[in-house]
């Protein structure tokens, strides 16, 4: 075999090896993308549970509604199991210590708790959520999301104070009768502070 033929032979072998490797990578990537595509609807359903919670909480925080607590509880009913557990750690508490959490059982009771925090203080609230991380194993899953919540106090239509809360939500979810629902919500608040206050 001449030098040129040897080079051509090696080049062909390298090309075949490269094509084989490329095929393996493409097939593997295709399988991964297919799996991701199959999980995407499930993850979206679980993220929608978090958004449902925010909508219910902001209904409770809307003092212009005739029955903010009732409206919020009705929205929660579409997201949570009847026996869902709600745990909240406030700024300065040890998030790793369950004994330091406020614990409320059931979405109706949680709506009452939230209403007690908001009523008489805030005119409107707005809960913004981001950085969703969803992990699903069979009929159970977990979602984590960051919280940025704005709480507005108005007087005669003028904004006189804005309080901002930041923290993390963790949802435990399960699929019941072909529908995803939340059976536990944990909230860890890293701050709840005035962001803006009008001069007296």
VOSE-444484 format. One record per residue: residue in three letters; x, y, z of N, C-alpha, C, O in turn. Coordinates in steps of 0.05 Angstrom, whole numbers, padded with zeros to 5 digits, always signed. Layout:
ALAXYZXYZXYZXYZ;...
This chain:
UNK+00017-00024+00000+00000+00000+00000+00018+00025+00000+00036+00028+00017;UNK+00013+00042-00020+00029+00067-00022+00022+00085+00001+00002+00082+00015;UNK+00040+00106+00005+00035+00125+00026+00008+00139+00022-00006+00144+00041;UNK+00002+00147-00003-00023+00161-00008-00047+00143-00003-00066+00152+00009;UNK-00046+00118-00011-00067+00099-00006-00071+00095+00024-00094+00093+00034;UNK-00049+00094+00039-00051+00090+00067-00065+00114+00080-00082+00110+00098;UNK-00058+00138+00072-00071+00162+00082-00101+00161+00076-00117+00168+00093;UNK-00108+00154+00051-00136+00153+00043-00151+00132+00060-00174+00137+00068;UNK-00138+00109+00065-00151+00088+00080-00157+00097+00109-00178+00093+00120;UNK-00136+00110+00121-00140+00120+00148-00161+00142+00149-00177+00143+00167;UNK-00161+00159+00128-00181+00181+00127-00209+00169+00126-00228+00179+00139;UNK-00213+00148+00109-00239+00135+00107-00248+00123+00133-00271+00125+00142;UNK-00229+00110+00147-00235+00097+00173-00243+00119+00194-00261+00115+00209;UNK-00228+00141+00193-00234+00162+00212-00262+00174+00206-00277+00181+00224;UNK-00268+00177+00180-00294+00188+00172-00317+00170+00181-00337+00179+00190;UNK-00313+00144+00177-00334+00124+00185-00337+00125+00216-00360+00125+00226;UNK-00315+00126+00230-00317+00128+00260-00331+00154+00268-00347+00153+00286;UNK-00324+00176+00255-00337+00202+00262-00367+00201+00256-00383+00210+00272;UNK-00375+00189+00233-00403+00187+00226-00418+00169+00246-00440+00175+00254;UNK-00405+00147+00254-00417+00129+00273-00422+00143+00300-00443+00141+00313;UNK-00401+00158+00309-00403+00173+00334-00424+00194+00332-00440+00198+00351;UNK-00426+00208+00310-00446+00229+00306-00474+00217+00307-00492+00229+00319;UNK-00477+00193+00295-00503+00180+00295-00511+00173+00324-00534+00177+00332;UNK-00492+00163+00340-00498+00156+00367-00506+00181+00383-00525+00180+00398;UNK-00491+00203+00379-00498+00228+00393-00525+00238+00385-00541+00246+00402;UNK-00531+00238+00359-00557+00248+00349-00580+00231+00360-00600+00241+00369;UNK-00576+00204+00360-00597+00186+00370-00601+00191+00400-00624+00191+00410;UNK-00579+00194+00415-00581+00198+00443-00594+00225+00449-00611+00227+00467;UNK-00587+00246+00434-00599+00272+00438-00628+00271+00431-00645+00283+00444;UNK-00635+00256+00410-00663+00254+00402-00679+00241+00423-00702+00249+00429;UNK-00668+00220+00436-00682+00206+00457-00686+00225+00481-00707+00225+00494;UNK-00665+00240+00488-00667+00259+00510-00688+00280+00505-00703+00287+00523;UNK-00688+00291+00480-00707+00312+00473-00736+00300+00473-00754+00314+00481;UNK-00738+00276+00464-00765+00263+00465-00775+00260+00493-00798+00265+00499;UNK-00757+00251+00511-00764+00248+00539-00771+00275+00551-00791+00277+00566;UNK-00755+00296+00545-00761+00322+00555-00788+00332+00544-00804+00345+00559;UNK-00793+00326+00519-00819+00335+00507-00843+00321+00520-00864+00333+00524;UNK-00839+00295+00527-00861+00281+00540-00866+00292+00568-00889+00293+00577;UNK-00845+00302+00582-00848+00312+00609-00858+00341+00610-00868+00350+00630;UNK-00855+00355+00587-00862+00384+00587-00891+00389+00594-00895+00407+00611;UNK-00911+00375+00584-00938+00380+00592-00943+00376+00622-00957+00391+00634;UNK-00930+00355+00633-00933+00350+00662-00921+00373+00678-00933+00382+00697;UNK-00897+00382+00670-00884+00404+00684-00901+00429+00682-00903+00444+00702;UNK-00912+00434+00659-00929+00458+00656-00954+00456+00674-00962+00476+00686;UNK-00965+00433+00677-00988+00429+00695-00981+00435+00723-00996+00448+00738;UNK-00957+00427+00731-00948+00431+00759-00941+00461+00763-00947+00472+00784;UNK-00929+00473+00744-00924+00502+00746-00950+00518+00748-00951+00537+00762;UNK-00970+00509+00733-00996+00522+00734-01008+00521+00762-01024+00539+00770;UNK-01002+00500+00778-01011+00498+00805-00999+00521+00822-01013+00533+00839;UNK-00974+00527+00817-00961+00549+00831-00974+00576+00823-00978+00593+00840;UNK-00979+00579+00798-00992+00604+00788-01021+00606+00799-01030+00628+00804;UNK-01034+00584+00801-01061+00583+00813-01060+00593+00842-01077+00609+00850;UNK-01040+00584+00857-01036+00594+00884-01033+00624+00885-01045+00638+00901;UNK-01016+00635+00867-01011+00663+00867-01037+00679+00860-01042+00699+00873;UNK-01053+00668+00842-01078+00682+00835-01097+00682+00859-01110+00702+00864;UNK-01098+00660+00873-01115+00658+00897-01106+00678+00918-01122+00691+00931;UNK-01080+00679+00923-01069+00697+00943-01074+00726+00936-01080+00742+00953;UNK-01071+00733+00910-01076+00761+00902-01105+00768+00902-01112+00791+00905;UNK-01123+00748+00899-01151+00754+00903-01156+00761+00932-01172+00780+00938;UNK-01144+00746+00951-01147+00752+00979-01135+00780+00986-01145+00794+01003;UNK-01114+00788+00971-01101+00813+00976-01114+00837+00962-01105+00860+00964;UNK-01136+00832+00947-01150+00853+00933-01173+00863+00950-01195+00851+00950;UNK-01169+00886+00964-01189+00896+00982-01213+00908+00968-01233+00914+00981;UNK-01212+00910+00942-01235+00921+00927-01256+00900+00921-01278+00907+00913;UNK-01250+00874+00926-01269+00853+00921-01289+00852+00944-01282+00859+00967;UNK-01313+00843+00938-01334+00841+00959-01327+00820+00979-01332+00823+01003;UNK-01315+00798+00971-01308+00776+00989-01280+00765+00981-01278+00743+00970;UNK-01259+00780+00987-01232+00771+00978-01224+00743+00990-01212+00727+00976;UNK-01231+00738+01015-01224+00712+01027-01238+00690+01012-01226+00669+01006;UNK-01264+00693+01007-01280+00673+00994-01271+00668+00965-01269+00646+00956;UNK-01264+00690+00951-01255+00688+00924-01228+00673+00923-01224+00656+00905;UNK-01210+00680+00941-01184+00667+00942-01187+00637+00949-01174+00620+00937;UNK-01204+00631+00968-01208+00603+00976-01219+00587+00953-01212+00563+00949;UNK-01237+00599+00937-01248+00585+00914-01227+00579+00893-01228+00557+00881;UNK-01208+00597+00890-01185+00591+00871-01167+00570+00883-01159+00551+00868;UNK-01161+00571+00908-01145+00551+00921-01157+00523+00918-01142+00503+00915;UNK-01184+00521+00918-01197+00495+00916-01190+00481+00890-01191+00456+00888;UNK-01182+00496+00869-01175+00484+00844-01146+00475+00843-01137+00462+00824;UNK-01130+00481+00864-01102+00475+00864-01094+00454+00885-01075+00439+00880;UNK-01108+00454+00907-01099+00438+00931-01118+00416+00938-01142+00417+00932;UNK-01107+00396+00950-01124+00375+00963-01137+00387+00987-01128+00407+00998;UNK-01159+00375+00995-01174+00386+01018-01158+00385+01044-01162+00401+01062;UNK-01139+00366+01046-01123+00364+01071-01094+00374+01067-01076+00366+01082;UNK-01090+00391+01047-01063+00402+01043-01052+00416+01067-01067+00428+01082;UNK-01026+00413+01071-01012+00426+01094-00997+00450+01084-00983+00449+01064;UNK-01000+00472+01098-00986+00497+01092-00966+00504+01115-00974+00505+01138;UNK-00941+00508+01108-00921+00515+01128-00907+00540+01119-00898+00542+01096;UNK-00904+00560+01137-00890+00585+01131-00870+00592+01152-00875+00592+01176;UNK-00845+00597+01142-00824+00607+01159-00820+00637+01153-00816+00644+01130;UNK-00821+00653+01173-00818+00682+01169-00789+00691+01173-00773+00676+01185;UNK-00782+00715+01163-00754+00723+01164-00743+00722+01193-00756+00730+01212;UNK-00718+00711+01195-00705+00709+01221-00709+00682+01234-00696+00676+01254;UNK-00727+00665+01224-00731+00639+01235-00712+00619+01222-00701+00624+01201;UNK-00708+00596+01235-00691+00575+01225-00707+00558+01205-00724+00543+01214;UNK-00701+00561+01179-00717+00547+01159-00714+00517+01161-00731+00502+01151;UNK-00694+00507+01174-00690+00478+01177-00704+00466+01201-00704+00442+01205;UNK-00717+00484+01217-00731+00475+01241-00761+00475+01237-00773+00497+01237;UNK-00774+00452+01233-00803+00452+01229-00818+00465+01252-00840+00475+01248;UNK-00807+00464+01276-00821+00476+01300-00824+00506+01298-00841+00518+01311;UNK-00807+00519+01281-00809+00548+01278-00827+00557+01256-00830+00581+01251;UNK-00840+00538+01242-00859+00545+01221-00887+00549+01232-00895+00537+01251;UNK-00901+00567+01219-00930+00569+01223-00943+00547+01206-00938+00546+01182;UNK-00959+00530+01219-00971+00508+01204-01001+00511+01204-01014+00515+01225;UNK-01013+00509+01180-01042+00511+01176-01051+00488+01159-01038+00481+01139;UNK-01073+00475+01167-01083+00452+01153-01107+00459+01136-01127+00469+01147;UNK-01106+00454+01110-01129+00458+01093-01128+00485+01079-01121+00505+01091;UNK-01136+00485+01053-01135+00510+01038-01154+00531+01048-01148+00555+01047;UNK-01177+00524+01059-01196+00544+01070-01184+00558+01094-01186+00582+01097;UNK-01171+00542+01111-01158+00554+01135-01135+00572+01127-01130+00592+01139;UNK-01120+00564+01106-01098+00580+01097-01108+00607+01085-01097+00628+01089;UNK-01131+00605+01070-01143+00630+01060-01150+00649+01083-01147+00673+01081;UNK-01160+00637+01104-01167+00653+01128-01142+00665+01140-01142+00688+01149;UNK-01120+00650+01141-01095+00660+01153-01084+00683+01136-01077+00704+01147;UNK-01084+00680+01110-01073+00701+01092-01091+00726+01094-01080+00748+01094;UNK-01117+00722+01095-01135+00744+01097-01130+00760+01123-01131+00784+01123;UNK-01124+00745+01144-01118+00758+01169-01092+00775+01168-01090+00796+01181;UNK-01073+00766+01152-01048+00782+01148-01053+00806+01131-01042+00828+01137;UNK-01069+00803+01110-01073+00825+01090-01094+00845+01099-01091+00869+01095;UNK-01116+00835+01110-01140+00852+01114-01135+00876+01133-01122+00873+01154;UNK-01144+00899+01124-01141+00923+01140-01114+00936+01136-01109+00957+01147;UNK-01095+00923+01122-01069+00934+01117-01064+00940+01088-01056+00963+01081;UNK-01068+00920+01070-01061+00924+01042-01086+00928+01025-01107+00917+01029;UNK-01081+00945+01005-01103+00950+00985-01101+00929+00963-01121+00919+00954;UNK-01077+00924+00954-01072+00904+00933-01046+00889+00939-01028+00899+00952;UNK-01045+00864+00929-01019+00849+00929-01015+00838+00901-01033+00834+00885;UNK-00989+00833+00895-00982+00820+00870-00959+00801+00874-00937+00810+00881;UNK-00964+00776+00870-00943+00755+00875-00932+00746+00848-00946+00735+00831;UNK-00906+00751+00845-00892+00744+00820-00873+00720+00826-00860+00720+00846;UNK-00874+00701+00808-00859+00676+00813-00840+00670+00789-00846+00677+00766;UNK-00817+00658+00796-00797+00653+00775-00779+00630+00784-00783+00618+00805;UNK-00759+00624+00766-00740+00603+00772-00753+00577+00780-00745+00564+00800;UNK-00772+00568+00763-00786+00543+00769-00767+00519+00765-00754+00517+00745;UNK-00767+00501+00785-00753+00476+00782-00772+00454+00789-00782+00453+00812;UNK-00778+00436+00770-00798+00415+00774-00784+00388+00772-00769+00383+00754;UNK-00790+00371+00791-00779+00344+00791-00803+00325+00795-00818+00326+00814;UNK-00806+00307+00775-00829+00289+00775-00819+00260+00777-00801+00252+00762;UNK-00831+00245+00795-00825+00216+00797-00852+00201+00798-00865+00200+00820;UNK-00861+00190+00776-00886+00176+00775-00909+00195+00780-00913+00214+00765;UNK-00925+00189+00801-00949+00205+00806-00944+00226+00829-00962+00237+00840;UNK-00918+00230+00835-00911+00250+00855-00890+00269+00843-00875+00262+00825;UNK-00890+00293+00854-00871+00313+00844-00865+00335+00864-00880+00338+00884;UNK-00845+00351+00858-00837+00374+00874-00832+00397+00856-00821+00394+00834;UNK-00841+00420+00865-00835+00445+00850-00823+00465+00870-00832+00468+00892;UNK-00802+00479+00861-00791+00501+00876-00792+00526+00858-00788+00525+00834;UNK-00798+00549+00870-00800+00574+00856-00793+00597+00874-00797+00596+00898;UNK-00781+00617+00862-00774+00642+00876-00799+00660+00877-00815+00661+00859;UNK-00801+00675+00899-00823+00693+00904-00813+00722+00905-00793+00727+00918;UNK-00827+00739+00891-00824+00768+00895-00852+00779+00897-00866+00780+00877;UNK-00860+00788+00920-00887+00797+00924-00888+00826+00933-00873+00835+00950;UNK-00907+00841+00920-00911+00869+00926-00937+00873+00940-00957+00862+00932;UNK-00936+00888+00962-00960+00893+00979-00964+00923+00980-00947+00938+00990;UNK-00986+00933+00969-00990+00962+00966-01011+00972+00986-01032+00960+00989;UNK-01005+00994+00998-01023+01008+01016-01031+01035+01002-01013+01051+00996;UNK-01057+01039+00998-01066+01064+00986-01084+01079+01005-01097+01067+01023;UNK-01084+01105+01002-01102+01122+01018-01114+01143+00998-01099+01159+00987;UNK-01140+01142+00995-01154+01160+00976-01142+01158+00948-01139+01178+00934;UNK-01135+01134+00940-01125+01129+00913-01095+01134+00910-01084+01128+00889;UNK-01082+01144+00930-01053+01149+00928-01037+01127+00943-01045+01119+00965;UNK-01015+01118+00931-00999+01098+00943-00982+01111+00965-00967+01130+00961;UNK-00985+01101+00990-00970+01112+01012-00949+01093+01022-00930+01102+01036;UNK-00951+01067+01015-00930+01049+01024-00930+01024+01006-00951+01015+00996;UNK-00906+01013+01001-00903+00988+00987-00885+00970+01003-00862+00978+01009;UNK-00894+00947+01011-00878+00927+01025-00871+00905+01005-00888+00896+00990;UNK-00846+00896+01006-00837+00875+00987-00828+00850+01003-00814+00852+01023;UNK-00837+00827+00994-00829+00801+01006-00814+00785+00985-00821+00784+00962;UNK-00793+00772+00994-00778+00753+00977-00774+00727+00992-00772+00726+01016;UNK-00775+00705+00977-00771+00679+00989-00773+00657+00969-00770+00661+00945;UNK-00778+00633+00979-00779+00609+00962-00804+00593+00970-00809+00588+00993;UNK-00818+00584+00949-00840+00565+00953-00830+00537+00946-00815+00534+00927;UNK-00839+00517+00961-00835+00489+00953-00862+00475+00954-00875+00475+00975;UNK-00871+00464+00932-00896+00449+00931-00890+00420+00929-00873+00411+00914;UNK-00906+00404+00944-00907+00375+00941-00933+00369+00926-00954+00377+00936;UNK-00931+00355+00904-00955+00351+00887-00959+00321+00883-00940+00305+00883;UNK-00984+00313+00877-00990+00286+00870-01012+00285+00849-01028+00303+00847;UNK-01011+00264+00834-01032+00260+00813-01054+00243+00824-01050+00220+00831;UNK-01078+00255+00826-01101+00241+00837-01123+00242+00816-01131+00263+00807;UNK-01133+00218+00809-01154+00216+00788-01146+00232+00763-01162+00247+00752;UNK-01121+00228+00754-01111+00239+00730-01108+00270+00731-01107+00283+00710;UNK-01107+00281+00755-01104+00310+00758-01083+00316+00779-01083+00304+00801;UNK-01065+00334+00773-01044+00342+00792-01056+00362+00812-01070+00380+00805;UNK-01049+00357+00838-01058+00374+00859-01035+00378+00880-01018+00361+00881;UNK-01036+00400+00894-01016+00405+00915-01025+00393+00941-01048+00398+00950;UNK-01008+00378+00955-01015+00367+00981-00999+00380+01004-01004+00377+01027;UNK-00978+00396+00996-00963+00411+01016-00950+00435+01003-00939+00434+00981;UNK-00951+00458+01016-00938+00482+01008-00920+00492+01031-00930+00496+01053;UNK-00895+00496+01025-00876+00508+01044-00867+00535+01033-00861+00538+01010;UNK-00867+00555+01051-00858+00582+01044-00836+00591+01063-00840+00591+01088;UNK-00813+00597+01053-00791+00609+01069-00787+00637+01060-00778+00642+01037;UNK-00792+00656+01078-00789+00685+01071-00762+00695+01081-00756+00693+01105;UNK-00747+00706+01063-00721+00716+01071-00723+00746+01078-00705+00756+01092;UNK-00744+00759+01069-00748+00787+01078-00777+00795+01073-00791+00783+01057;UNK-00786+00814+01089-00813+00826+01086-00809+00855+01096-00813+00860+01120;UNK-00802+00873+01078-00793+00899+01086-00806+00921+01069-00814+00917+01047;UNK-00808+00945+01081-00818+00968+01066-00799+00975+01043-00775+00978+01048;UNK-00809+00977+01019-00793+00985+00996-00796+01015+00990-00778+01029+00982;UNK-00821+01024+00995-00827+01052+00990-00847+01062+01011-00866+01048+01017;UNK-00842+01085+01021-00861+01097+01040-00862+01127+01034-00842+01141+01035;UNK-00887+01137+01029-00890+01165+01023-00884+01182+01047-00889+01174+01070;UNK-00874+01206+01042-00869+01224+01064-00895+01232+01078-00915+01236+01064;UNK-00895+01235+01104-00920+01241+01119-00929+01270+01112-00949+01279+01122;
